[in-house]
């Protein structure tokens, strides 16, 4: 039995959502970006069908090798760029690549403040940048699927930004912390689903066994911002099984599935 060596809620399956407005970037323009509540509940990304690109090449990686982990992540980001460019085109939504950097310590600038303690990776909408913390915890399990899942989750936030979902979230006013967290969970659980959809779409090209996926899914536990562990597992698996963002409309889901 594999025993997780890192605090998974504050690390692998949990990331920190940093709010902001859209930043500058070279867009491949398709159609208009939806706004308002409909951007969340009736987004074109939900009608884009399955991912058509089914391959992603994992690079060799071994525990405690920072340089190998960085190269590994860069290749996965390339896969994500290719798959999501195609998906956004089908949805007639604009596409641009996110910036991507790794760090070995917290406190570095991200564009939305400094990298916080307790996060494994963060996405900043202001500059559309993913910052990934390669610390001893995740490096010790580099051969597991954690690196792959976390970067796919953060890329899900980039998709939310490009498609108007995150902007709709950021421009709304919330009456209470409880109401705010309820919406944060929908954002985060959707990113989990989008991550699962991508992983499912390329799964057969990876040299993996089913337990590699279930190990990562079962590592989650309850947090106020990401929801109950059973709901994290539900949305990751829902995306994985369908291989499509069509399954990821957390904004129209029953409260029980986004708690």
N, C-alpha and C positions, 0 to 999 in steps of 0.2 A: 504493500500500500504506500502510495506517495503522500508524504506529509508536507503541506504548504509551509514554506519557511518565511513567508512575508505576511503582513497584516492586509488581507485581501480587500477589505472594504475601503481602506484608505489608499490602496495601491492598485491592484490589477483591474478589478471590475468597477472601480469607482474612480471617476476623474472629477476635477473641479470645473464647473461651468463658469466662465468669466463673461459677464455681460458687457455689451457695448453696441455700437452701430457699425454698419458695413464700412470696411476700409477700402482703399484704392487697390486696384488690381486689374490686370488685363483679362477681360472677359471674352469668351467665345459666345457671342450673343445669339440666342435663339428667339424665344418669345419673352413677353413681359413677366416679371416676377410678381406673383400674387401678394396681396397685402391684407391686413386685417385678420379677423378670426378665420376666414375661409382659407387663408394661407396654411393654417394648421389642420383644419377639418376636411378640406376638399382640395388638397394640393395635387398638382399634376403628377408629382412623383409617385403617388399612390396608384396611378393608372399606367405606369411605365412598363409593367410586365416583369418577367424574370430577367436577371442578368444574362446576357448572351455570351459574354466572355467567360470561359470556364477554366482557365488555367492561371496559375501563379507559381513562380519558381521560388521556393524557399532556399536561401543561401545557407551554407554550412555555419553552424554556430555551436559553441560549447560553453559550459558554465564558466562564469567569472572572467569572460573575455569581452571587455568593453568595446574594443574596436570591431570585433566580429559582430556583436550585437548591433552596433551602429550601422554597419553595412547591411546586415539582415533587414533592419527596419527600412533603410533607404530603398531596398528592392521591393519590399511590401508596399511602400508608398507609391512606387512606380506602378505596381499592379492596381492599386486603388485608383490612381489617376486614370489609367486606361479603362477600367471597368465603369467608373462613375462618369467619365466623359461621355461614354456611349449611352449610359442610362439617362443622363441629363438631356442629351440630345433627343432621345426617344420621348422624354417628357416635355420637350420644347422649352427647356429652362437653360439659362446661361451657365457656363462652366468656366472655372479658373482653378489652377492648381493651388493648394495651400503652400505656404512656406513651412519648412520642417527643420527643426534643430533638436539636438540632444544635449543634455547636460548631466554632469555627475554630482551636482549639488543643488540644493534648494536656494532660493533667494535671488536667482538671476532674473534680469528683466525679461518679461514675456510680451510686452506691448500693452498688457492690461494689468500692470502692477508686477510685483515680484513673484516668482514661483513659490507657491505656498507649501508649507510642511504638510504631510499627510496626503499629498496627491502624487500619482504616478505620471500623469501627463495632463496638460491643459491646452485648450484651444482658445485663442483670443480672436474674437470677431473684428476687433479694430484693425488688425493687420493680417487677419486670416492666417495665423501661424499656429502650428502645433509644436509645443515644447515637451519633450519626453525625458523623464528622469531615469537615467540608467544607474541605479544605485545597487549596492550589494545584494539586496533582497531579490530583485527581479533577475539580476545577472546570475544568481545562484541556481535559478531554474530556467535558464535561457533556452534549453531544449524543449521545454513545455510550450504550450500554445499561448502563454500569457502575452508575450511580445506582440504576437499576431493579433490577438483579440483587442488589446488596449489601443493599438494604433488604428485598427478598424473602427473602434468606438469613437476615437477622437475625430477621425475622418467623417464619421456620421454627423458630428457637430458642424463640420465644414459644409456638408450637404444641406443641413438645416439652415445655415447662413445663406447659402447660394439660392435656396428655394423660397426664402421669405419666412420660413417657419420660426427661426430664431429672432428675426427682426420683429415679428408679431409679438413674440413673448416679451422682448425687451421694451417695447413701446407701451405695453399695457400697464395700468396702475392696479396695485393690489391692496386690498383693504386691510390685510393682516399678514403676519408672517406665516400663518397656517395656509392662507390662500396662495401665497407666493410659493411655498414649498410644494403645494399640490401641483402647481404648474411646472415647477422645476423637475418633479418626478416624471411628468409626461415627456419633458425634453430628454431627460437622461435615459428613461426606459426606451424611448424611441431610438436613441443612439445605440442602445444595446441591440435592438431589433435590426437596425441597419447594419450593424457589425455582423450579427448572425447571418443575415441575408448574403452578405459578401462572402463570408467564410463558407457557407453552404454552397455557394455557386462555384467556388474553386476547390472544394473539398476533395473531389476525386482526383485532382492533379497533385495533391499533397501526399507525401509519404507518411501518412498518419493512420492511427487506429482510432476507433470510436471513443475509447477511454480517454484519449488526449482531449477531446472536446468536452466530454462529461466532467472531467477533472476540473477544468476551468469554470464551467457553469456551476458546479456544486461548491466552488470555493466562495461564492458570494454569501453575504449575510446582510441583515437589515440595516439600513441607514435612513435618516430623515430625507435626504436629498435624492436617493436612488430607489427608495422603496424597499419592500420586503424581499427577502431572498427568493421566495417562491415566484414573485412577479418578475424579478430579474431573469430567473431561469426561464419563465414562461415566454418572455419577449425574445430572448436570445434564441431559444429553440424554435419559436414561431418564425423568425426570420430565416434561420438555418433550414428548416424544413421546406419553406416555400421558395427560397432563393430569390426573393423579390421584396422590394420596399412596399409593394401593395399591402403587405401584411402588417405594416408598421404604423398604422394610424392610432397612436395612443390617445389622441385628443378626442376621439369619438368612442373610446373604450369605456366599459363599465368602471365605476370607481374602485370596485374590488380588484381590478387588474392593474390599477395605477397607484395603489396605496403602498 
